[in-house]
C-alpha cells in the first residue's frame, strides 16, 4: 500500500469514499463539484515552490495491486485566513456572595477564533475492508512525515477536530440544544451546508454571547468534548502523538478539537533520516513507516528496512518501487510497531 499526492484522476474514487463516509465528515463532503475544487486545490498546493499559507494538501492511499484508491488524508497549512474558523471554548467563571456564603462556579461556552492560523489535519477516511494491518495509523501519521520533511509550510501549532456525538439518523444532542434554534435546520443539513458552501452563516446567525452549560439539557452537557465512538481510536492515537484537549469544541456537534505543538509531535521527533546504500530483495529486517523526502512526489508506505549506525539504509526493491527512490536518495523512517 502506498500513500501519494492526489491527482485529478482520483475524483470518482474519492467521491465514492465520501458517499460512504456518512454524516459529520465535513472535510470530505459527498458533493462532486466541491470535491472537484478540493482536489484541484490539493493538486495546486503541491506545485507551490514556496509557502503561500493557503495550501491544502490532500493524499490518497492506493492499493498498488489494483491501483484502487481506498483512503484519503489531508493537511491544511493555515486555517482561518480565507474564512473564519469558529470554535466554542469551554471556560469556568467563579462568583461569590459572602452574605449568603455561596461560592458559585459555572462553565460557559464562548464563540472564538482562537485557533486561526494553526495547521489542521483532516479528510481522513479509509474503506472498511482496509481497516487492518495498521493502515489507518499509516494514513494518519504519514501527514507528520510530510510535515517533518517540509516544516516551513506549516504553523507551530496543529489541530485535529474530532467528530462529535450524533446518532445514525443525524441527531446531535449538542446541535439540537443550541445551533438548531438559530439555523432552523437539522444537523445533517447544516453540516452539509457548512462543508459545501462555507461557514459565513455561522457568523451571521450564531449567538455571540456566552452560553451557560448548566442551562443546557443533560443530553447536551454529557457530550461536550466527547468524540463519536468511531473517532475514539483516532483520538487515542493522536494523544499518543502529543495532542491534548484544551477545552475547544466544534460549534455544531460539540466534539473535541485537539491541539499539539508541531515540533514536538512524536513522529517528527523520533523519525530518522538515512541514505539508501543498497537495494536487496533478501533482507530480513524490522518493519518501518517509510517516506521519501520529496514535495510534489511525496510517498509513504510500510516495509522492511535495514539501518546501520551511520543511517545507511538497505531497502527492498518493492519499497524502492513504491517510493520511487534509488541508491543515493534519502528516506525518513520510524519503527512501524511504534505507530
WOMO-V641997 format. One line per field, one symbol per residue. burial: I if it has 16 or more other ideal C-beta (glycine too) atoms within 10 Angstrom, else O. A space follows every 50 residues. Layout:
burial = ???
//
This chain:
burial = IIIIIIOOOIIOIIIOIIOOIIIIIIIIIIIOOIIOOIIOIIIOIIOIOO OOOOIIIIIIIIOOOOOOIIIIIIIIIIIIOOOOIIIIIIOOOOOOOOOO OOOOOOIIIOIOOIIOIIIIIIIIIIIOOIOOOOIIIIIIIIIIIIIIII OOIIIOOIIIIIIIIIOOOIOIIIIIIIIIOOIOOIIIOIIIIIIOOOIO OIOOOIOOOOIOIOOIOOOIIOIIIIIIOOIOOIIOOIOOIIIOIOIIII IIIIIIIIIIOIOOIIIIOOIOOIOIOOIOOOOOOOOIIIIIIIIOOIII IIIIIIIOOOOOIIIIOOIIOIIOIOOOIOIIIIOIOOI
//
